Amino acid sequence: MTTIDDATYAQYVHEDLAHLIHPQYYAPDHQAPVIFDHGEGVWLTDVKGKRYIDALSSLWNVAVGHGRGELADAAAEQIRKVAFTNNYVGFSNVPAIQLATKTVSLAYDNMAALFFTNSGSESNEGAFKTARFYWNLQGRPTKTKLIARERAYHGGTLATMSMTGLPVFWKYFGPLVDGIVHTKKPDNLECDCEPNTDGECAHWLEAAILREGPDTVAAFIAEPVKGAGGVWTPAPGYFERIREICDKYEVLFIADEVITGFGRTGYMFALERWNVQPDILSIAKAITSGYIPMGAFIVSHQIADALNNVPSDARFMHAYTNSAHPTASAVGLRNLRIIEEERLVENAAAMGERLGDGFQQALGKSAHVTNLRHLGLIAGLTLVKDARTGEAYAPADGIGGKVAKHMREEGGVITRFVGDNLVFAPPLVVNAFEIDHIVEATAKAISVVTGA
Ligand SMILES: Cc1ncc(COP(=O)(O)O)c(C=O)c1O
């Protein structure tokens, strides 16, 4: 194990501040960063030798845990053979063919074919472009808009930033892309739907489609569980209704399973729980467990058939140099084998229940916690000043950040906060002891920071 002295650490911090613009960059965040050195399973160790449980699978992606030698071997083997080949017009490679076939076989029954990307953002951007392309092929060129949801996170490109329903991501980057709109609570809504944990219901989508005009709407995009927006779970019946509404108004349903895909919710893909199938499925993250960047969007038979039977002037001119990258594909294939052989989807379901029950027992009666929620191995909770009245902390209190800091520094657990919400998504390989450690460190931090 390599640990470094204070002078070397200070030098790294200096160079980091000088030369590295981080995602969501704000220089004060980087004055005393945790600089990671290595990892094993759910554990990460920093350059000073301190160990942490990675309770968010780093960025919701390291499904099979850290330090997997099999994935290093898969990458090395493919790089020695040939690291990269052209996959454009008339060329292909074996790992990409095999990974496409495997991934489609694991996805919903109505799925037929996929396009490989390098990230979740590219998956969603491509899914949207494909929806527009499809409607043009159907002779319906007015169907161009995309409807997304409040609190959704769909990525960092200009279009996916515009899909994202979190205004904090828009500031100073506007104007947003035209034709991308969001659901919002309709005036005078009277319905008996049980709301999702963030208050939304399926009628919000119907109202948005009617507001925009069904003939102008190409697609609706939704995460089965809103992740980066704070982990908000759907009510029973929500996605069944979403499917009906999309069918009624001929709107394609894009499921953004960049976080939920490959077992996170205790099902290989999250909508299986409700027997719902999307028209386009966006994936990334766990397809390679983050060992190498990769994503994809998968399309239904209906869309694949349309793409396979285009007129000669309608080539699908969507492309990335690294699409169907042989090395990334080899890692993805080996990674999916681990998920299946180690029965990680089943483990996610079991450990998710333990995490949910653990939080309920430790925090269910807390004076400072509300809205405990989880679906499989993705969970969230809301910190409040007074759980009886629901009174929130003032933003200036920075309560989420304080609790997360205590968890990291004192409890050795790394996770993320979104405003006053703490979110959790440990690697799918997590065991009972590690789940209990996460629960204990969370409860302790909340108790110390809130003084309860
Ligand atoms: C649901 C969802 N969609 C899309 C993205 C964007 O993926 P990427 O950061 O790989 O571009 C993310 C990233 O966290 C995500 O959580």
The ligand as a Tripos MOL2 file, in Angstrom:
@<TRIPOS>MOLECULE
LIG
   16    16     1     0     0
SMALL
NO_CHARGES

@<TRIPOS>ATOM
      1 C1        -29.9980    8.7740  -14.4000 C.3       1 LIG1
      2 C2        -28.7920    9.3530  -15.0510 C.ar      1 LIG1
      3 N1        -28.8170    9.6030  -16.3570 N.ar      1 LIG1
      4 C3        -27.7420   10.0950  -16.9930 C.ar      1 LIG1
      5 C4        -26.5820   10.3840  -16.3160 C.ar      1 LIG1
      6 C5        -25.4080   10.9540  -17.0330 C.3       1 LIG1
      7 O1        -24.4280    9.9990  -17.1410 O.3       1 LIG1
      8 P1        -22.8930   10.4410  -17.4110 P.3       1 LIG1
      9 O2        -22.4520   11.2280  -16.2260 O.co2     1 LIG1
     10 O3        -22.1990    9.1250  -17.5910 O.co2     1 LIG1
     11 O4        -22.8960   11.2410  -18.6670 O.co2     1 LIG1
     12 C6        -26.5160   10.1210  -14.9420 C.ar      1 LIG1
     13 C7        -25.2800   10.4040  -14.1790 C.2       1 LIG1
     14 O5        -25.2340   10.3160  -12.9810 O.2       1 LIG1
     15 C8        -27.6460    9.6070  -14.2980 C.ar      1 LIG1
     16 O6        -27.6370    9.3660  -12.9850 O.3       1 LIG1
@<TRIPOS>BOND
     1     1     2 1
     2     2     3 ar
     3     2    15 ar
     4     3     4 ar
     5     4     5 ar
     6     5     6 1
     7     5    12 ar
     8     6     7 1
     9     7     8 1
    10     8     9 2
    11     8    10 1
    12     8    11 1
    13    12    13 1
    14    12    15 ar
    15    13    14 2
    16    15    16 1
@<TRIPOS>SUBSTRUCTURE
     1 LIG1         1 GROUP 0 **** ****
